[in-house]
Structures are given as structure tokens and as C-alpha cells.
Amino acid sequence: MRALVSVSDKTGLVGFVSSLKSLGWEIIATGGTMKLLRESGIDVINISDVTGFPEICDGRVKTLHPKVHGGLLARRDDESHLKALKDNGIEFIDMVCVNLYPFRQTIAKEGVTMEDAIENIDIGGPSMLRSAAKNYRDVTVVCDPADYDKIIEEIKANGNTTPDTRLKLSAKAYTHTAEYDMCIAQFMREKAGLNEKLFLEYDLVQGLRYGENPHQSAKFYRQSEPVGYSLAFAKQLHGKELSYNNIQDANAALNIVREFDAPFCVGLKHMNPCGAAVGKDVVEAWTKAYEADTVSIFGGIVATNREVTKEVALLMKPIFLEIIMAPHFTDEALEVLTAKKNLRLIEVDMRRQEGSPMQYVSVNGGMLAQNQDVAPVDVTADMCVTEKRPTAAEIEDMNFGQRIVKHVKSNAIVVVKDGRTLGVGAGQMNRIGSAELALKQAHANGIKTGLIMASDAFFPFDDCVTLAHEMGVTAIVQPGGSVRDEDSIRKANECGIAMMFTGKRHFKH
């Protein structure tokens, strides 16, 4: 039995090849792989001795040869194949152990040149993987060091790998080359200015019990590279398995948390915040967020950007919650919260990253792609469009409201005061409906004066301003942009309300 070994990632290679040798396998190797194995005291055959041809073009051409691919592709049960090998002096190759030039890692480097990228496009490696994978009935193809131990165990037990294993390794090799080619295609298309193709690469995290409803099947996938504020790369410390709806809601909560640097906490139900607040610490932020809506938080999700301590854990424990997410939980907090068997406790990497990640939404027969709405708009005094000027405290609350309302389903209105939500109006078919809901909830919280209103989009009429005045709003922040903006400005002036136009809409459908 013969194996051809040519790898960039040499993790575990020496042990793997040593085991093959001890089991009687001949080893053919190339370039740096051969050098490493020989330096480790392993006798290997130079690829040039097999092909009868030297490596040329700085190693670009070394395995693209009939004595390699004939040895891989020939069917052992086909007499014409066997005759062709005999007539041409070609021997079987029973295993290929190959992983590819580090193209993805190369292009991830800052300042990478086109020349560096091109030199890290592997040609011979994918060709050998594909040849071996095609002939999986007779050839074992290995592209992942994680498979080394299983392969050695099977050879020791059976004299060779099993047909089932060879089929799985074949599928794995084709996936490996597909992902590799996709990465190259994306890079080259970007350089060439081509944008009519979209390539996505996601790995299965887990199968889910069901989707939004019990009759729908569902799975959870993640992209290859970790990002911050991502449930896909988070660590669950305790509790039941996450459901489809849990994941959707948790993602929405993390997007809100990402808006804030100060200690912050949000409670969320059905993709909308039911209470959110900043505070001097996590205890105050949680207390204010919970008191904003003590009813809707039942069965909800909580996320905070601060470590969960025993003090805040004791406050959260009596409330029925599905999930608590934080960058860290103290041991004392875990002792308190793990007493609740089903409560999911999740640590999330909340380090900020540059840029605006892409967001993908499937539609029937297609997909929408856009940059996420992550860049905040700071509300400043020069945005005022009314005679009444806002106070510094009102501007601070308008900034808070703006960061919350962009994460509420449109049409969205949020009423806030002193760094916490008092009322949330979400998903209504008209803006006045959302305003009524938010303001009524604020009044139900016992606060009827000095309210701040934030809107995700412009007011098409002055009715929202009229209602705001009647229900104790003193300042409004909205994007502006309606053909009837002047009506709203005029009404605000009549009512003595300060109103700011940010110039930036935040629809969330």
C-alpha cells in the first residue's frame, strides 16, 4: 500500500506517517513535507522518483503527472484500467494526504499583495484530492488532521479504511476543495470588479427540535470566521438546548446591547425590547430595565454588556426568564442561577469589530443582502428644527431612544426618560398607532411628564406631535424627510416641544 503525502498544515503529520510506516505502507512525499519527514527519521520516496520528472516552475508543477493521477484514478475492478497502468509503468496510490496552501490566511493579512495571493493558490493539491475522492471505492483521501487517528485505528483493525469511511472522507475532500475554490473566486471577483455572484459558507452548529412552530424543521448554521455579539460563537454554560425562536430573539437582544458602552441591560420578547436601560452598574441597569415592563419580561430574554455578579443574579432569579446573556458570569452568580434547571446562561464575546457586517434574508426564490444598521447617529444640539431647544439631559435621552428604536419593528415609537424605556410601540400599520401604544405604556408606568419620544422614521402628519404634547412629551427625535415636515415642526412650536431631525431613518421590517 502506498500513500502520497503533501501538506501545508503539518499538525500531527509525523505521528500519522510513522504509524502508516509501521503498518507497512510506502510513503511518497513532496517538497517541504518530504524534508520534514526525512528530518524526523522517516524514510520517504521523493515524488520526482515516482514521476521521473523534476519539480519545476518553483514547485508549481510537481504532482500534475499521469503516474500520480493514473495511480489514483485507476479502478481496481476494471481490466482496461489495470492494463493501462501496467503498460505505462504506473503503480497504485492507495491514499492521498493533502491539505492546501493557506490562501484564506494569506488574504486575511493586512496589506497582502496580489502576487502573494496568487502564489498561495494551490493547483496540484485540489487536483489530487479530487482524483482520490472520485475513486473513493479504492482510495482513502485525507484533508483534515483531525481524521488521522480514526484512519490509523481502522487500518490496524481491518488492514485498510472501511468503505463507509472512504465515502465520508471523499465528501469531506470535495467540501474542502469547494470552500477553497469559493474563497479564491470571491477574492478574484472582488479584484476584477465582478459582483453578480454571491458565495456563502456556513457550518452546522446544531439541528433544532423545530422551527418557529412545531411542524417546521430547522437547523442552526454559523459562518466560518468568528465575530463579536454572535450567538453562533457563544458558549452556553447552563440550561436547555436553544430553540429557533430563542436564537432569533437572542440575536435581536445582542444587536441592541451592541449599541451601548455604558452599563446596559435589555429585556426582549418576540424580537422587540420590552425594557431597556443604562445605569451606573449592571444592578441599576437591570433594575431599571425590569421596572420598565414587569409584565412583558415574563418568559423573555435578558442581555447585558457587563459581568453578571451574584448581586444582580439574585435579582434576576425570581423572574421567569428563558435566557441570560453576558460577557461573563461570576462563579457566585452561576451558583445562584444554575439552581434554575432550564434557564439558559450564555457567555458572548462582546468585543467590537470594525466595519458593518452583511445581513442576509431569504425570500421565495431569492435572497436580500445588506449591511447591518450598526453605525449610531449621535443626536447633537445643531439638529434642532424647533424654536424650543432641548436640554442636555433631553439630548442624552434622545440618544438613548435613538439606539433603542432602531431595533424595534417598524412602525416604531419608543418613549424614554432618564436612560430607560417607558413605552415601546412596535409593528403597527400606522405611526400614530405605535405612538399611542408607547405613550399609554409610559403613563401606565406612572410617568406622565418630561417624556422623550424617538421615532424610527418621519412623521407623515402632525398627529404624533399633537398626541405627544397631550401625553407629556417635551422632546422628540426623528429622522425628518416627510413632504409635510413643516406641519410637524409648526405643531411642535405651538406645543413648546423641542424636536430634532437626525436625517437618518432606521426601519426594521
Secondary structure, DSSP 8 states (H G I E B T S, - for coil): -EEEEEES--TTHHHHHHHHHHTT-EEEE-HHHHHHHHHTT---EEHHHHHTS--BTTTTBSS-SHHHHHHHH--TT-HHHHHHHHHTT-----EEEEE---HHHHHTSTT--HHHHHHT--SHHHHHHHHHHHTTTT-EEE--GGGHHHHHHHHHHHSS--HHHHHHHHHHHHHHHHHHHHHHHHHHHHHHT--S-----EEEEEEES-SSSTTS-EEEEEESS--SS-GGG-EEEESS---HHHHHHHHHHHHHHTT-SSSEEEEEETTEEEEEEE-SSHHHHHHHHHHH-TTTTTTEEEEESS-B-HHHHHHHTTS-EEEEEES-B-HHHHHHHTTSTT-EEEE------SS--EEEEEETTEEEEEE-S-------GGGB-SSS---HHHHHHHHHHHHHHTTS-SS-EEEEETTEEEEEE-S-SSHHHHHHHHHHHHHHTT--SSEEEEESS--SSSHHHHHHHHTTEEEEEE----TTHHHHHHHHHHHT-EEEE-S------
